[in-house]
Amino acid sequence: ALKERTGSSQPALLKYIKANYPGADNKQIAHSLKNALKRMTTAGKLEKVKASFKIKGGAAKAAKADKPKKTKAKKPTKKKTTTKKPAAKKT
């Protein structure tokens, strides 16, 4: 239910939290979840679609935004320095 294309409903999120965090108080979880969803919706992080909530901009874009891009560090190129040896004197 959490990987739905159209988002996840509040009861589905609550069920997931209860299943993965068994020691928490059920009333407190429901209250905190409701407030968090409301806060994230007003902040623009979540988008409400019918009775579901989904990450604004799609989950794929959000996942890409979280990962820092790796840039290849250029290795400094060593300049070859050649020194001329003085020519041998002819006698």
Phi and psi in degrees as a GROMACS rama.xvg file:
@    title "Ramachandran Plot"
@    xaxis  label "Phi"
@    yaxis  label "Psi"
@TYPE xy
-81.071  -17.0583  LEU-2
-104.784  25.8613  LYS-3
-67.5138  145.741  GLU-4
-67.6753  -31.8306  ARG-5
-90.7327  4.6896  THR-6
104.222  -177.835  GLY-7
-120.181  139.1  SER-8
-78.6983  162.668  SER-9
-62.3642  -42.8923  GLN-10
-62.9237  -34.7001  PRO-11
-67.6268  -40.5334  ALA-12
-64.7923  -41.6243  LEU-13
-62.9817  -41.9991  LEU-14
-62.6155  -41.6506  LYS-15
-63.0631  -45.0778  TYR-16
-64.6808  -42.8323  ILE-17
-63.3763  -36.8008  LYS-18
-70.9932  -36.7888  ALA-19
-93.6499  -15.7695  ASN-20
-129.552  75.8262  TYR-21
-68.4969  -22.381  PRO-22
-82.0049  -7.60601  GLY-23
-81.1181  156.336  ALA-24
-77.9053  127.887  ASP-25
-62.9647  -41.648  ASN-26
-66.0453  -40.7115  LYS-27
-66.0557  -39.3596  GLN-28
-62.479  -47.3185  ILE-29
-61.0596  -43.5488  ALA-30
-65.6756  -46.1875  HIS-31
-64.6492  -40.1416  SER-32
-63.4887  -44.1922  LEU-33
-59.6669  -45.4004  LYS-34
-67.5853  -39.4758  ASN-35
-66.2057  -41.9673  ALA-36
-64.0342  -40.9598  LEU-37
-64.5655  -45.4587  LYS-38
-63.9775  -42.8069  ARG-39
-71.3499  -30.0603  MET-40
-69.5011  -42.9021  THR-41
-70.621  -29.0807  THR-42
-76.3045  -16.06  ALA-43
92.5554  8.41686  GLY-44
-82.3919  -31.3569  LYS-45
-115.799  154.418  LEU-46
-122.202  131.083  GLU-47
-91.0712  120.549  LYS-48
-119.28  109.946  VAL-49
53.7591  -114.365  LYS-50
-105.527  15.6302  ALA-51
-117.878  164.314  SER-52
-122.42  135.865  PHE-53
-137.151  156.405  LYS-54
-66.6108  130.199  ILE-55
-66.801  130.178  LYS-56
90.9864  -1.42208  GLY-57
91.7385  150.839  GLY-58
-69.5615  -33.5708  ALA-59
-65.8791  -41.6917  ALA-60
-67.8379  -37.353  LYS-61
-67.4598  -38.8643  ALA-62
-66.6198  -38.8152  ALA-63
-68.7923  -34.9318  LYS-64
-68.9244  -30.3958  ALA-65
-72.231  -32.0042  ASP-66
-82.3973  127.716  LYS-67
-73.5573  142.359  PRO-68
-74.6835  138.204  LYS-69
-89.5636  130.029  LYS-70
-114.825  136.357  THR-71
-76.5501  128.121  LYS-72
-80.3625  128.429  ALA-73
-77.1564  134.25  LYS-74
-78.6606  136.668  LYS-75
-67.7212  133.766  PRO-76
-85.1017  135.543  THR-77
-89.3455  129.905  LYS-78
-84.9944  132.3  LYS-79
-80.8926  123.97  LYS-80
-108.797  123.405  THR-81
-111.187  132.192  THR-82
-106.236  134.094  THR-83
-81.7392  132.694  LYS-84
-85.2751  142.063  LYS-85
-64.2721  139.908  PRO-86
-64.3225  144.687  ALA-87
-71.3232  139.127  ALA-88
-76.4646  135.519  LYS-89
-91.917  137.256  LYS-90
